[in-house]
Amino acid sequence: MTGMEPIAHIHTDLPQKFGIPRNSFLAPHLEGRIVFEPEYASSASVEGLDSFSHLWLLWRFENGTPGGTAEDIAVDAKTQDRSGTNAKWSKTVRPPRLGGAERVGVFATRSPFRPNPIGLTCVRLDHVELTDDGPIIHVLGADLRDGTPIYDIKPYIPFADCHPDATGGWIEDAPWQELDIEFPQTLQDMVPPTKLPGLVEVLRQDPRRAGSKHEPNRVYHLAFAGLDISFTVDETQLTVVAVNDAQD
C-alpha cells in the first residue's frame, strides 16, 4: 500500500476480529459510520452519492484487539478469519466455507492472507449525514472491524457491477450452514433494539474459527456494541447464556 493513505475510517459494533461476518450480505443489518480524515472531509466530495443504494469500500486488513478468550481466537497463518495482516501469505488456503479442511488457491478465495492486505466490501448506503466537521456516511452490512482504514469509496453501478450469468466456482458446491439461535427474551431485552438484528445475524454465521471442535459446554464471548455476549454451541444450535456490559 506504498504511497496510499486512508481517506476515512469506519466505526462499527465489532471492535474485535472475533465474530466479524465473512461477507457483508450475511449480516445486512450491521451498522457502520464512515468518518473522513480532515483532508477529505468535504461535503462537495460526496455530492450525488446519496442517489446510489450501494457502495464499494476498499480497505486494509489490520490486526485488532483479539476477541473472546485466548483460546477463542488462537489462530495461525492457515486459519481463515477476517483478521489482520501480520501472518505470511500462502499460495493455498483453507476457506471456512470448506470447513477449514480443504485447500484452494489463495486467488480463488477472499482470504485475508494475501500478498497485499486489501479488502473489498459492498455495503448498502443508508444515508449521508452532513456535519460541521464533514460528511458521515452511514452504511448497513458493515462486515469490518471498528476503526478499519478506508482507502476508497465507489458507487455500486448495477448495469456494470451485476452479472446475472456469473458462476460461483467451488463455493456453489459448499453451501453455508447457518446456526439455529436460542436467545432468551430476557437477554434480548438487554440489547438496544436497533442493534439486535445485526447481533443475531453475526451469531447465526457462527463466530468461531472454521473447523472448531465440538465443545458444547464451552462458553464463548463476543464483543458487540459495548456488550459482552456469552454463548455456547452444540452442533448447529447456538445458545446465548449471558449479556453483560463489555467493561464488566
N, C-alpha and C positions, 0 to 999 in steps of 0.2 A: 504493500500500500504506500510505497515511497512517493512523496510529494502530494499526498492526499490528506486532507484534514476533515474532521466531521463538520457537517453543516448544522447538525442538530443532535439531540439525544432524546430517546423515547422513555417515558415513565410508565411503568406497568405495575400490576399487582403481584408480580413474581420476582422477588429480589434475589432468588437463588436459581441455579440451573436445574435443581431437582424439581420436576413437575412441569417443566415447560413443554407444551404440546409439540409434536414432531411436525405438524403442519398447521397453518393458520385456520384452514377450513374445519379442523377438528374441534375448535373451540371458538365459534363465531361471536360469542358474547364477551370475550376478553377485551377489556378496555385499555386503551393506550393514549397517551398525550405526547405529541411530538413538539418539543420546545427548541427553537432555533438558537444557535450561537449568536451573540450580539452582531457580528459582522453580516449575518444573513437574515436578521430579524426585521424584515421589511414586509409591510402589507402588500406592496406592489409585486413582490416576488410570488405571491400566491393568488394573485388576481385571476379569476376564472377557474381556480381549482375546484371550488365547491359545485361546479356543474358536472363533475365526474362522480361516479358511485364507488369506484375502487382505485387504489393506488399501488404501485410497486415501490417497495423500500429496498434499498441496497445498503447493507450494514456490515459490521465487523463482528465476528465471533470473538468473545473475550472471556477470560476466566473471571468468575464472580465468586461471591461467598458461597461455599458449599452448602447444600441443602440437607436437612434432616441430620441424622447422626453420621458419624464417620462411616459406619457400616452401610448406611443407606446410599451414600454417594461414592463408595470406593469404586473407582473406575480406572481402567488402563487405556492405553492408546488404541485398543481394539474395541472399546465399548462405544456403541453408537448412541450418543446422547447430545442434546442441544447444549454442549459445553464449551470450554474455552479453547485456546489455540496453542498451549504450550506443548501438547503431545505432538510427536512427529507424525507426519502424514504417511499413509501406507498406500501401496498400489491397489490393494484389495481390502475391503472392509466387510463387517458383518452387520447388516441393517437390522433394526428392531423388527421390521416387517417380516423378516425371516427368522424371528426368534433369537437373533444373535448367534445363530449356529452356522449358517451358510455364508460363504463369501461370494462377493461380486466385485467388479472393478469399481474403484472409487468414483470414476467419472460416470458410472451408471447409477449413482446414488446421490443423495443430498447430505451425506455425512459431513460433519464439521471438520473432520480430519483431512484437510485438503492442502495442496501446496500453498494456496493463498486463502486466508480466513475470511472469505467473502460470503455473506448471507443474502438471500433473496426471498422476500415475502410479499405476498399480495394481501392487502388489508382492505376492509370496507371503510370508506370515508363517512364518518358520522356528521361532523360539521367543522367549520373553520371558525375559531374564536379570535377576534381582533382585540388586542390589548395595547396598553400604552407601551409595553415592553416588546411588542412584536406579536405576530400571529402564533396561535397554538392550534395544531391540527389534531382533532380528536378522531380516533380510529377504533374499529372493532376487529376482532380476530388477531389481536396483537400477541403473536407467539414469540416474544422477545423478552429477555431478562431486563429488569428495570435498570435504566442507565445506559443501555446499549447505544453506541455511537451510530448515527445515520450519516451515510455518505452521499446519498442522492434520493430524490423523490420524483417519481414519474407517474403520470396518469395511466391507468389501465384503459386501453382502447379496444373495445370488443371486436371490431372488424379485423384488427391486426393481431390481437393477442389471443383470441379464441379460435381454436382449430377443432371443430366438431369431429373430424375424421382422425384425430390423434389417437395413438395407441399407448398403453401404459407399461409396455415391456413386462418384465418379470413381476412387477407389482400386481398385475391383474391376476396372477396365479397365487397370490398370497393375501387374501382378504384380511383386513384388520379386525381383531376380536376386541370389542369393547367390553368393559366390565359392567355388571349389574351393581347398582349403588343402593345401599341401605343407609339412609341418612335420617335419623330420628327428628321429628318436627321440633322437639325442644332444642336440639342442636342447630337446626336450620335457623331458628329464630335468633340465634346469636350472631348470624352473618348478615351484614347490611343487605337489604333486598336487591339492590342494584348489582351486588357482587355475587349473589348466589348462583345465577345461571352459569356464569363463567367458571366458578369453582366446581360445580357439578360436571361441567364439560371436561375440565382438567382431570378430575378424579376418574371419570369414565374411560379416559385414554390410558389409564394405568401409569402413574408417575414412576414406578420402579424401573430399574435398569432392565434392558432386554435380557431374557433368559434367566430371570431371578428364580431361585429355587423355591419350592413350596414350603412356606413357613407361616402357617395360619395363625399362630399365636404371637407373631412378631408385630410390634406397633411401629408404624412409620410416621414421620412428621413432615408436613408440607407447610412452608411459609407462604401465606397468601393474604394480600390486602391487610397487613398488620396483624394477622391471626396465625396461630399455630394449630393446624388441622391434624389431629391424630386419627390414624385409620389402620385397619388390618385387611388382609386379602387372603381369602380362602378359595382356591381355584379361580372361578370367574366372578366371585362375589366380593365387593369391597364394602366394608362397613366403617362408617365414621363413628369413632368412640369418644371423641372429646374435641371441643373447640375452646381455645384459650387465647388471650392476648399474647402476641409474639414475644413480648418482653418478660412474661411470667416464667 
